[in-house]
Amino acid sequence: MKFVVTWRERPTGSVAEYEAAQKRVLEIFSGWEMPESLTFHQFVVRLGEFGGYAVVETDAPADLEYLTTVYAGFSFTVEPVLDVIDAVAAETRGIEYRESLREG
């Protein structure tokens, strides 16, 4: 299944705390190994701030939970998504079923 992951920096109290948190995240990232179950189709950051978006595919959602725990300095939103072609097929099937009820 595919997921869109959004992350934002967690607010800190002072500039020094923010700088320390940013440094810590980069330290964690430099030595971290991605679980093999996660395929990143897109992995981008928002310009001018510490956060971004990823389109991730996995059959092991627990590994996404692991990812968000490793990077506890961020606040995450994880949303399941479908490719448009798959969504259209499911919607077409649903419409056909719904309309079959009218005919009977």
MARLOLUM-798198 format. One record per residue: residue number from 0; residue in one letter; chain; x, y, z of N, C-alpha, C in turn. Coordinates in nm, 3 decimals, padded with zeros to 5 digits. Layout:
+-----+---+---+---------+---------+---------+---------+---------+---------+---------+---------+---------+
:   k : r : c :     n.x :     n.y :     n.z :    ca.x :    ca.y :    ca.z :     c.x :     c.y :     c.z :
+-----+---+---+---------+---------+---------+---------+---------+---------+---------+---------+---------+
: NUM : A : A :       X :       Y :       Z :       X :       Y :       Z :       X :       Y :       Z :
...
+-----+---+---+---------+---------+---------+---------+---------+---------+---------+---------+---------+
***
This chain:
+-----+---+---+---------+---------+---------+---------+---------+---------+---------+---------+---------+
:   k : r : c :     n.x :     n.y :     n.z :    ca.x :    ca.y :    ca.z :     c.x :     c.y :     c.z :
+-----+---+---+---------+---------+---------+---------+---------+---------+---------+---------+---------+
:   0 : M : A :  00.084 : -00.117 :  00.000 :  00.000 :  00.000 :  00.000 :  00.089 :  00.124 :  00.000 :
:   1 : K : A :  00.036 :  00.230 : -00.060 :  00.110 :  00.357 : -00.064 :  00.057 :  00.452 :  00.043 :
:   2 : F : A :  00.147 :  00.535 :  00.092 :  00.114 :  00.635 :  00.193 :  00.180 :  00.767 :  00.155 :
:   3 : V : A :  00.112 :  00.876 :  00.183 :  00.175 :  01.008 :  00.175 :  00.211 :  01.046 :  00.318 :
:   4 : V : A :  00.337 :  01.074 :  00.339 :  00.389 :  01.110 :  00.471 :  00.426 :  01.258 :  00.467 :
:   5 : T : A :  00.373 :  01.332 :  00.561 :  00.406 :  01.475 :  00.576 :  00.474 :  01.490 :  00.711 :
:   6 : W : A :  00.581 :  01.567 :  00.715 :  00.644 :  01.593 :  00.844 :  00.677 :  01.740 :  00.858 :
:   7 : R : A :  00.669 :  01.785 :  00.982 :  00.700 :  01.924 :  01.019 :  00.786 :  01.921 :  01.145 :
:   8 : E : A :  00.870 :  02.019 :  01.156 :  00.951 :  02.030 :  01.277 :  00.860 :  02.055 :  01.397 :
:   9 : R : A :  00.899 :  01.998 :  01.509 :  00.827 :  02.028 :  01.633 :  00.880 :  02.160 :  01.686 :
:  10 : P : A :  00.792 :  02.246 :  01.733 :  00.840 :  02.374 :  01.786 :  00.930 :  02.355 :  01.908 :
:  11 : T : A :  01.029 :  02.439 :  01.919 :  01.119 :  02.437 :  02.035 :  01.113 :  02.573 :  02.102 :
:  12 : G : A :  01.175 :  02.583 :  02.217 :  01.164 :  02.704 :  02.297 :  01.252 :  02.819 :  02.254 :
:  13 : S : A :  01.374 :  02.790 :  02.211 :  01.468 :  02.897 :  02.180 :  01.542 :  02.865 :  02.050 :
:  14 : V : A :  01.613 :  02.964 :  02.000 :  01.694 :  02.943 :  01.880 :  01.798 :  02.835 :  01.906 :
:  15 : A : A :  01.861 :  02.837 :  02.022 :  01.963 :  02.737 :  02.056 :  01.902 :  02.596 :  02.059 :
:  16 : E : A :  01.780 :  02.583 :  02.114 :  01.714 :  02.451 :  02.117 :  01.677 :  02.406 :  01.976 :
:  17 : Y : A :  01.631 :  02.498 :  01.893 :  01.597 :  02.465 :  01.754 :  01.722 :  02.418 :  01.679 :
:  18 : E : A :  01.831 :  02.492 :  01.695 :  01.956 :  02.455 :  01.627 :  02.005 :  02.318 :  01.675 :
:  19 : A : A :  01.994 :  02.291 :  01.803 :  02.035 :  02.161 :  01.857 :  01.946 :  02.050 :  01.802 :
:  20 : A : A :  01.815 :  02.074 :  01.792 :  01.723 :  01.973 :  01.738 :  01.753 :  01.946 :  01.591 :
:  21 : Q : A :  01.780 :  02.051 :  01.515 :  01.812 :  02.035 :  01.373 :  01.940 :  01.954 :  01.357 :
:  22 : K : A :  02.040 :  01.985 :  01.437 :  02.167 :  01.912 :  01.433 :  02.147 :  01.765 :  01.469 :
:  23 : R : A :  02.062 :  01.739 :  01.570 :  02.036 :  01.602 :  01.614 :  01.967 :  01.521 :  01.504 :
:  24 : V : A :  01.870 :  01.581 :  01.435 :  01.801 :  01.511 :  01.326 :  01.900 :  01.475 :  01.216 :
:  25 : L : A :  01.985 :  01.565 :  01.180 :  02.084 :  01.537 :  01.074 :  02.183 :  01.430 :  01.120 :
:  26 : E : A :  02.218 :  01.429 :  01.248 :  02.306 :  01.324 :  01.303 :  02.239 :  01.187 :  01.292 :
:  27 : I : A :  02.111 :  01.179 :  01.327 :  02.037 :  01.053 :  01.318 :  02.029 :  01.009 :  01.173 :
:  28 : F : A :  01.997 :  01.101 :  01.083 :  01.980 :  01.069 :  00.941 :  02.109 :  01.015 :  00.879 :
:  29 : S : A :  02.223 :  01.069 :  00.920 :  02.349 :  01.031 :  00.857 :  02.388 :  00.885 :  00.883 :
:  30 : G : A :  02.343 :  00.825 :  00.993 :  02.380 :  00.687 :  01.022 :  02.266 :  00.588 :  01.013 :
:  31 : W : A :  02.148 :  00.636 :  00.978 :  02.029 :  00.553 :  00.980 :  02.017 :  00.471 :  00.853 :
:  32 : E : A :  01.973 :  00.346 :  00.867 :  01.949 :  00.261 :  00.752 :  01.799 :  00.240 :  00.734 :
:  33 : M : A :  01.752 :  00.267 :  00.614 :  01.611 :  00.255 :  00.581 :  01.568 :  00.108 :  00.584 :
:  34 : P : A :  01.456 :  00.076 :  00.647 :  01.406 : -00.061 :  00.639 :  01.382 : -00.100 :  00.493 :
:  35 : E : A :  01.418 : -00.222 :  00.457 :  01.404 : -00.267 :  00.320 :  01.259 : -00.271 :  00.274 :
:  36 : S : A :  01.166 : -00.276 :  00.368 :  01.024 : -00.285 :  00.332 :  00.967 : -00.153 :  00.281 :
:  37 : L : A :  01.040 : -00.043 :  00.299 :  00.991 :  00.089 :  00.259 :  01.050 :  00.128 :  00.124 :
:  38 : T : A :  00.963 :  00.156 :  00.027 :  01.007 :  00.207 : -00.102 :  00.961 :  00.352 : -00.112 :
:  39 : F : A :  01.056 :  00.443 : -00.125 :  01.025 :  00.585 : -00.138 :  01.015 :  00.620 : -00.286 :
:  40 : H : A :  00.895 :  00.657 : -00.330 :  00.875 :  00.697 : -00.469 :  00.907 :  00.846 : -00.486 :
:  41 : Q : A :  00.879 :  00.924 : -00.384 :  00.913 :  01.066 : -00.380 :  00.958 :  01.096 : -00.238 :
:  42 : F : A :  01.059 :  01.181 : -00.225 :  01.111 :  01.218 : -00.094 :  01.163 :  01.360 : -00.107 :
:  43 : V : A :  01.080 :  01.458 : -00.069 :  01.113 :  01.599 : -00.095 :  01.096 :  01.681 :  00.033 :
:  44 : V : A :  01.167 :  01.793 :  00.038 :  01.154 :  01.885 :  00.151 :  01.092 :  02.016 :  00.103 :
:  45 : R : A :  01.025 :  02.085 :  00.197 :  00.971 :  02.217 :  00.167 :  01.085 :  02.318 :  00.178 :
:  46 : L : A :  01.096 :  02.403 :  00.081 :  01.201 :  02.505 :  00.083 :  01.173 :  02.606 :  00.194 :
:  47 : G : A :  01.278 :  02.641 :  00.265 :  01.267 :  02.745 :  00.366 :  01.218 :  02.698 :  00.502 :
:  48 : E : A :  01.193 :  02.569 :  00.518 :  01.156 :  02.519 :  00.650 :  01.201 :  02.375 :  00.663 :
:  49 : F : A :  01.195 :  02.323 :  00.782 :  01.244 :  02.189 :  00.812 :  01.126 :  02.093 :  00.813 :
:  50 : G : A :  01.096 :  02.035 :  00.699 :  00.985 :  01.942 :  00.685 :  00.968 :  01.908 :  00.539 :
:  51 : G : A :  00.876 :  01.817 :  00.509 :  00.857 :  01.780 :  00.370 :  00.751 :  01.674 :  00.352 :
:  52 : Y : A :  00.762 :  01.603 :  00.237 :  00.664 :  01.505 :  00.196 :  00.735 :  01.383 :  00.137 :
:  53 : A : A :  00.670 :  01.269 :  00.150 :  00.720 :  01.147 :  00.087 :  00.602 :  01.062 :  00.043 :
:  54 : V : A :  00.618 :  00.997 : -00.070 :  00.524 :  00.893 : -00.112 :  00.598 :  00.763 : -00.089 :
:  55 : V : A :  00.546 :  00.683 :  00.004 :  00.613 :  00.561 :  00.049 :  00.521 :  00.442 :  00.024 :
:  56 : E : A :  00.580 :  00.335 : -00.027 :  00.504 :  00.212 : -00.046 :  00.559 :  00.105 :  00.046 :
:  57 : T : A :  00.467 :  00.032 :  00.111 :  00.510 : -00.075 :  00.201 :  00.395 : -00.171 :  00.230 :
:  58 : D : A :  00.429 : -00.295 :  00.256 :  00.333 : -00.393 :  00.307 :  00.355 : -00.413 :  00.456 :
:  59 : A : A :  00.444 : -00.332 :  00.515 :  00.477 : -00.341 :  00.658 :  00.458 : -00.205 :  00.724 :
:  60 : P : A :  00.332 : -00.167 :  00.752 :  00.308 : -00.035 :  00.812 :  00.380 : -00.014 :  00.945 :
:  61 : A : A :  00.412 : -00.122 :  01.015 :  00.487 : -00.107 :  01.141 :  00.623 : -00.042 :  01.115 :
:  62 : D : A :  00.678 : -00.062 :  00.996 :  00.806 :  00.003 :  00.965 :  00.789 :  00.153 :  00.947 :
:  63 : L : A :  00.670 :  00.198 :  00.906 :  00.643 :  00.342 :  00.903 :  00.635 :  00.397 :  01.045 :
:  64 : E : A :  00.577 :  00.319 :  01.135 :  00.572 :  00.359 :  01.276 :  00.714 :  00.370 :  01.333 :
:  65 : Y : A :  00.798 :  00.274 :  01.297 :  00.939 :  00.277 :  01.336 :  01.005 :  00.405 :  01.286 :
:  66 : L : A :  00.982 :  00.438 :  01.160 :  01.040 :  00.558 :  01.099 :  00.999 :  00.683 :  01.176 :
:  67 : T : A :  00.870 :  00.696 :  01.208 :  00.824 :  00.816 :  01.278 :  00.877 :  00.821 :  01.421 :
:  68 : T : A :  00.907 :  00.705 :  01.479 :  00.964 :  00.701 :  01.614 :  01.111 :  00.741 :  01.612 :
:  69 : V : A :  01.185 :  00.696 :  01.511 :  01.326 :  00.733 :  01.499 :  01.339 :  00.885 :  01.491 :
:  70 : Y : A :  01.250 :  00.947 :  01.415 :  01.255 :  01.092 :  01.394 :  01.151 :  01.164 :  01.480 :
:  71 : A : A :  01.157 :  01.140 :  01.610 :  01.060 :  01.196 :  01.704 :  01.066 :  01.349 :  01.710 :
:  72 : G : A :  01.170 :  01.408 :  01.656 :  01.181 :  01.554 :  01.652 :  01.084 :  01.618 :  01.553 :
:  73 : F : A :  01.017 :  01.535 :  01.472 :  00.919 :  01.584 :  01.376 :  00.779 :  01.539 :  01.417 :
:  74 : S : A :  00.682 :  01.612 :  01.371 :  00.542 :  01.573 :  01.382 :  00.501 :  01.518 :  01.246 :
:  75 : F : A :  00.445 :  01.397 :  01.243 :  00.412 :  01.328 :  01.118 :  00.262 :  01.315 :  01.097 :
:  76 : T : A :  00.222 :  01.318 :  00.971 :  00.090 :  01.277 :  00.928 :  00.113 :  01.170 :  00.822 :
:  77 : V : A :  00.047 :  01.054 :  00.839 :  00.062 :  00.943 :  00.744 : -00.077 :  00.911 :  00.690 :
:  78 : E : A : -00.094 :  00.926 :  00.557 : -00.223 :  00.903 :  00.495 : -00.215 :  00.794 :  00.390 :
:  79 : P : A : -00.300 :  00.690 :  00.399 : -00.302 :  00.588 :  00.295 : -00.361 :  00.646 :  00.167 :
:  80 : V : A : -00.305 :  00.609 :  00.052 : -00.352 :  00.661 : -00.077 : -00.355 :  00.548 : -00.180 :
:  81 : L : A : -00.428 :  00.573 : -00.289 : -00.434 :  00.481 : -00.403 : -00.388 :  00.554 : -00.528 :
:  82 : D : A : -00.330 :  00.479 : -00.620 : -00.304 :  00.536 : -00.752 : -00.439 :  00.569 : -00.815 :
:  83 : V : A : -00.444 :  00.674 : -00.895 : -00.569 :  00.720 : -00.955 : -00.637 :  00.607 : -01.033 :
:  84 : I : A : -00.562 :  00.532 : -01.111 : -00.622 :  00.427 : -01.193 : -00.692 :  00.322 : -01.105 :
:  85 : D : A : -00.634 :  00.290 : -00.990 : -00.696 :  00.194 : -00.898 : -00.820 :  00.254 : -00.831 :
:  86 : A : A : -00.814 :  00.381 : -00.797 : -00.930 :  00.448 : -00.737 : -01.045 :  00.456 : -00.836 :
:  87 : V : A : -01.016 :  00.490 : -00.960 : -01.120 :  00.498 : -01.062 : -01.186 :  00.361 : -01.082 :
:  88 : A : A : -01.107 :  00.254 : -01.085 : -01.163 :  00.119 : -01.100 : -01.255 :  00.085 : -00.984 :
:  89 : A : A : -01.214 :  00.117 : -00.862 : -01.297 :  00.089 : -00.744 : -01.424 :  00.173 : -00.746 :
:  90 : E : A : -01.413 :  00.299 : -00.784 : -01.530 :  00.387 : -00.789 : -01.627 :  00.340 : -00.897 :
:  91 : T : A : -01.575 :  00.298 : -01.011 : -01.660 :  00.248 : -01.120 : -01.737 :  00.125 : -01.074 :
:  92 : R : A : -01.668 :  00.035 : -01.006 : -01.733 : -00.085 : -00.952 : -01.844 : -00.046 : -00.853 :
:  93 : G : A : -01.817 :  00.049 : -00.767 : -01.916 :  00.094 : -00.669 : -02.037 :  00.158 : -00.736 :
:  94 : I : A : -02.014 :  00.239 : -00.837 : -02.124 :  00.304 : -00.909 : -02.209 :  00.198 : -00.979 :
:  95 : E : A : -02.142 :  00.102 : -01.043 : -02.216 : -00.005 : -01.112 : -02.304 : -00.082 : -01.014 :
:  96 : Y : A : -02.253 : -00.114 : -00.897 : -02.333 : -00.184 : -00.796 : -02.451 : -00.098 : -00.753 :
:  97 : R : A : -02.424 :  00.026 : -00.722 : -02.529 :  00.116 : -00.674 : -02.639 :  00.130 : -00.779 :
:  98 : E : A : -02.600 :  00.143 : -00.906 : -02.700 :  00.158 : -01.010 : -02.775 :  00.029 : -01.038 :
:  99 : S : A : -02.713 : -00.085 : -01.011 : -02.783 : -00.214 : -01.030 : -02.899 : -00.227 : -00.933 :
: 100 : L : A : -02.891 : -00.159 : -00.819 : -03.000 : -00.164 : -00.721 : -03.123 : -00.089 : -00.769 :
: 101 : R : A : -03.104 :  00.012 : -00.850 : -03.216 :  00.091 : -00.904 : -03.296 :  00.010 : -01.006 :
: 102 : E : A : -03.226 : -00.076 : -01.078 : -03.290 : -00.151 : -01.185 : -03.379 : -00.261 : -01.131 :
: 103 : G : A : -03.354 : -00.306 : -01.010 : -03.426 : -00.421 : -00.956 : -03.542 : -00.380 : -00.880 :
+-----+---+---+---------+---------+---------+---------+---------+---------+---------+---------+---------+
***
